[in-house]
C-alpha cells in the first residue's frame, strides 16, 4: 500500500489535520495547567451566577454576557461544571480559529507542499498557543473575526451576496465577544467600495451593511423595550468613551505634562507631545512585531532574501487594510487605558503573520527541496522551541489549589475562612461549596472576624504574618511550596 505523503494532502484533509492537532494542543494545555486564569474566574462566576440568580446576578459581576451565557447553556445542558464547559468552548473556538487561518492561507499559497508547511506554522504559532489554556472571551473574537475576514476576501473576489452576508454575520458574532468588532464591521467594507468591481454599489452596500443595520436596529429596540438589558450589555457605553475626543485629550495632556516635568529637560518641554505620541506608536509597533514571537521573527529574517511570488493584489491590500484597522484599534485602546497586553494585539500580529506566511513557507520548502542542511537545522530548532515553549510548564502552581482543597476538606463546617488572593477564594469556593464561609479581603480590610486565613506568597516576597497590619495571632496549619519558592499557607486565627 503506497504511503501517503503529507505534502499531497488536499485542503480538506489539511483542515481535518489542523483541527485535530489544534484540539489536542488545547486539551494538553488545559490538562497540564494547574490553575485557571484570573479572567477565567470572572467568566466562570458569571456563568454560575446566571444559572443560580439570572441575568441581573450575572450583570452585577460584568456587563458583557455572551461568553458567560454560552458557558452557562453548555453547563446546564451537559451537567458539566462551568469551568469545564468554558474549557470545551475554548477548545472548539481555537479549532475554528486555526481552521480559518488555514483557509485564508490557502488563498495566498498555491503549492500544496507549502500550504502543508503553513499548516504546521499555524499550529506552532507560539503567541497563539500561549492562550490555549486561558478561559477568555477573546478566543471567540479571534475565531469569528478570522472567519469573517475569509468571507470578506471571498466577497472581494466574487462579489457574491452570501459572502457579504456571512462577513456581517460572523463579525457580529465576534462583536458579541468583544465590542471592537463593531469598528471592523463598519470600517472594513469601505475597502470594497474601491476594490470590488464585481457588483453595483447598491448591492455592495446591502451585502456588506444591510444585515448589520437590521440587526443593530433590532438590538436597539430590544434594549429600549426590555427592562434590565441595558445593564447586561453595559459595556456598550465604552463605545462612547472610545469616540470621546475630549477624554483622549485629557488623558494625553496628563501624561504629556508628566513627561515634560519628570523626563525631559525644561528646554525640550515643547517636544513632550511628540515624545508621547511616538512612544505610544512605538509600543504598538513593538507589540505587533513581538507578537510574531522570536522564532518566527528569525524565520522571517532568514526568508527575507527568498524570491517568493508576491501576494495576490486583492488579498494583499485587504490584509494591509485589516492590519491598519487593528493597529488603530490598539492605538485607541492605548490612548484610553495606557495599558497594553499581548492579548489585545492578537488580530493585528495575526494579520501580519498571514502576510509573511507565504514567504516563510516558500523559504522552508526551498531549503527542503535543495537539502540545505544548516538552514533546515536552524528551522527545526526554531519550530521545536515554539512547540516546547507552548506545551512545557516551567513552574507548577498546583500548591495553590492543593492547599485550598486541603482547607475545604479538613476545616470544620461553617468555618470563617478569609483570603487575600482571588485564586484562593475561587478554589476554596469550588472545593468547599457552602460548607465554609469564604470571604476575600485586602490587607487593609482584614479583621478578627475570621477563623482561618489563607495567604499566597510569590517568590518568597508575598504577604506573610508579619506584614498583616492587625493584631491577629496566627498559627500555621498547612503550608505548601512550589519549586521556585511560591507558597500557600493556611493559618488558624487565635482571637484574643
Residue pairs with C-beta under 8 A, 6 or more apart in sequence:
6 116
7 112
7 113
7 116
8 112
9 17
9 112
9 116
10 112
11 102
11 103
11 106
11 115
14 102
14 115
14 116
14 119
15 99
15 102
15 103
17 119
18 98
18 99
18 102
18 119
18 122
18 123
19 95
19 98
19 99
21 123
22 94
22 95
22 97
22 98
22 99
22 123
23 91
23 94
23 95
25 94
25 123
25 129
25 132
25 390
25 391
26 90
26 91
26 94
26 95
26 132
26 133
27 91
28 391
29 129
29 132
29 133
29 390
29 391
30 87
30 91
30 132
30 133
32 133
32 391
32 393
33 133
33 393
34 393
34 396
34 397
34 398
34 400
34 401
35 397
35 398
35 400
35 401
35 423
35 427
36 44
36 83
36 135
36 423
36 426
37 133
37 134
37 135
37 136
38 422
38 423
39 134
39 135
39 136
40 83
40 86
40 134
40 135
40 136
41 422
41 423
41 426
42 61
42 62
43 62
43 67
43 68
43 71
43 86
43 135
43 136
43 137
44 71
44 82
44 83
44 86
44 135
44 426
45 61
45 426
46 58
46 61
46 62
46 65
46 68
46 71
46 72
47 58
47 68
47 69
47 71
47 72
47 75
47 82
47 85
47 86
48 72
48 82
49 57
49 58
49 60
49 61
50 57
50 58
50 65
50 68
50 69
50 72
51 72
51 75
51 76
51 82
55 65
55 228
55 229
55 232
56 228
56 231
56 232
58 65
58 68
58 232
59 65
59 228
59 231
59 232
59 234
62 68
63 231
63 232
63 233
63 234
63 235
64 137
64 179
64 233
64 234
64 235
65 232
65 233
66 137
66 140
66 176
66 177
67 86
67 89
67 137
67 140
67 177
70 89
71 82
71 85
71 86
71 89
72 82
72 85
74 80
74 85
74 88
74 89
75 81
75 82
75 84
75 85
78 85
80 88
83 135
83 430
86 135
87 135
89 140
90 132
90 134
90 135
90 136
90 139
93 139
93 140
93 142
93 143
94 132
94 139
94 143
96 143
96 144
96 147
97 128
97 139
97 142
97 143
97 146
98 122
98 123
98 128
100 143
100 146
100 147
100 149
100 150
101 122
101 146
101 350
101 354
102 115
102 118
102 119
102 122
103 150
104 146
104 149
104 150
104 153
104 354
105 115
105 118
105 119
105 122
105 354
105 357
105 358
106 115
107 150
107 153
107 312
107 315
108 311
108 312
108 315
108 354
108 357
108 358
109 115
109 118
109 357
109 358
109 361
109 362
111 362
111 365
113 365
114 358
114 361
114 362
114 364
114 365
115 361
117 361
117 364
117 365
118 357
118 358
118 361
120 383
121 296
121 357
121 360
121 361
121 383
122 357
124 383
124 386
124 387
124 390
125 293
125 296
125 353
125 386
126 293
126 295
126 296
126 386
126 389
126 390
127 291
127 292
127 293
127 342
127 346
127 349
128 346
128 350
129 386
129 390
129 391
130 342
130 390
131 138
131 139
131 343
131 346
132 390
136 343
137 177
137 178
138 177
138 178
138 343
138 346
140 173
140 174
140 176
140 177
141 174
141 177
141 178
141 180
141 181
141 347
142 346
142 347
142 350
143 174
144 170
144 171
144 173
144 174
144 177
144 181
145 170
145 171
145 174
145 181
145 184
145 347
146 347
146 350
147 170
148 166
148 167
148 168
148 169
148 170
148 171
148 174
148 184
149 318
149 322
151 163
151 164
151 166
151 167
151 170
152 163
152 167
152 188
152 189
152 192
152 318
153 314
153 315
153 318
154 160
154 163
155 163
155 164
155 167
155 192
155 196
155 207
155 208
156 191
156 192
156 195
156 196
156 314
156 315
156 318
157 198
157 314
158 198
159 196
159 198
159 199
159 203
159 204
159 207
161 199
161 203
161 206
161 207
163 207
164 204
164 206
164 207
164 208
165 207
165 210
165 211
167 188
167 189
167 207
167 208
168 185
168 208
168 209
168 210
168 211
168 212
168 215
169 211
171 181
171 184
171 185
171 188
171 212
172 181
172 185
172 211
172 212
172 215
174 181
174 184
175 181
175 182
175 185
179 235
179 236
179 238
179 239
180 329
180 333
182 239
183 325
183 328
183 329
184 322
184 325
184 326
184 329
185 212
186 212
187 325
188 321
188 322
188 325
189 204
189 208
189 209
191 317
191 318
191 321
192 204
192 208
193 201
193 204
195 314
195 317
195 318
196 204
199 207
222 229
223 229
223 230
223 233
230 236
241 247
241 336
242 332
242 333
242 336
247 336
248 335
248 336
251 335
251 336
251 338
252 273
252 276
252 335
255 276
255 338
256 272
256 273
256 276
257 272
259 272
259 275
259 276
260 269
260 272
263 275
264 271
264 272
264 275
280 331
280 334
280 335
281 331
283 334
283 340
284 327
284 330
284 331
284 334
284 340
284 345
284 348
287 330
287 340
287 342
287 344
287 345
287 348
287 349
288 323
288 327
288 330
288 345
288 348
288 349
288 352
289 297
289 349
289 352
290 297
290 342
291 342
291 345
291 346
291 348
291 349
291 350
291 352
292 300
292 349
292 352
292 353
292 356
293 386
295 382
295 383
295 385
295 386
296 353
296 356
296 360
296 382
296 386
298 378
298 382
299 360
299 363
299 364
299 379
299 382
300 356
300 359
300 360
302 363
302 375
302 378
302 379
303 356
303 359
303 360
303 362
303 363
303 364
304 359
306 359
306 362
306 363
306 366
308 358
308 359
308 362
308 363
309 358
309 362
310 316
311 319
311 355
311 358
316 355
319 351
319 354
319 355
320 355
322 351
323 348
323 351
323 352
323 355
326 345
326 347
326 348
326 351
327 348
329 348
330 340
330 344
330 345
330 348
333 339
333 340
333 344
334 340
364 379
366 372
367 375
367 376
367 379
368 376
395 482
395 483
395 484
395 486
396 482
396 483
397 482
397 486
398 482
399 480
399 481
399 482
399 486
399 487
399 488
400 421
400 423
400 424
400 427
400 456
400 488
401 427
401 431
402 480
402 488
403 424
403 454
403 478
403 480
403 488
403 489
403 490
404 424
404 427
404 428
404 430
404 431
404 454
404 488
405 427
405 431
406 478
406 480
406 490
407 417
407 428
407 431
407 432
407 436
407 452
407 454
407 478
407 490
408 428
408 431
408 432
408 435
408 436
409 431
410 478
411 417
411 436
411 451
411 452
413 435
413 436
414 435
414 436
414 437
415 436
415 437
415 451
415 452
416 436
416 437
416 439
416 449
416 450
416 451
416 452
417 428
417 432
417 436
417 437
417 438
417 439
417 450
417 451
417 452
417 453
417 454
418 438
418 439
418 440
418 441
418 446
418 450
418 452
418 453
418 454
419 425
419 428
419 438
419 439
419 440
419 441
419 453
419 454
419 455
419 456
420 440
420 441
420 442
420 443
420 446
420 454
420 455
420 456
420 463
421 440
421 454
421 455
421 456
422 440
423 456
424 454
424 456
424 488
425 438
425 439
425 440
428 436
428 438
428 454
429 438
432 438
439 450
441 447
443 463
443 467
443 468
443 469
444 469
446 453
446 468
446 469
446 470
446 472
447 470
448 470
448 472
448 493
448 495
450 493
451 492
451 493
452 477
452 490
452 491
452 492
452 493
453 468
453 472
453 474
453 490
453 491
453 493
454 488
454 489
454 490
454 491
455 462
455 463
455 464
455 465
455 488
455 489
455 491
456 462
456 486
456 487
456 488
457 463
457 464
457 486
457 487
457 488
457 489
458 486
459 484
459 485
459 486
460 485
460 486
460 487
462 486
462 487
464 489
465 474
465 491
468 474
471 496
472 493
472 494
473 493
473 494
473 495
473 496
474 491
474 492
474 493
474 494
475 491
475 492
475 494
476 489
476 490
476 491
477 490
477 491
477 492
478 489
478 490
479 487
479 488
479 489
479 490
480 487
480 488
480 489
481 487
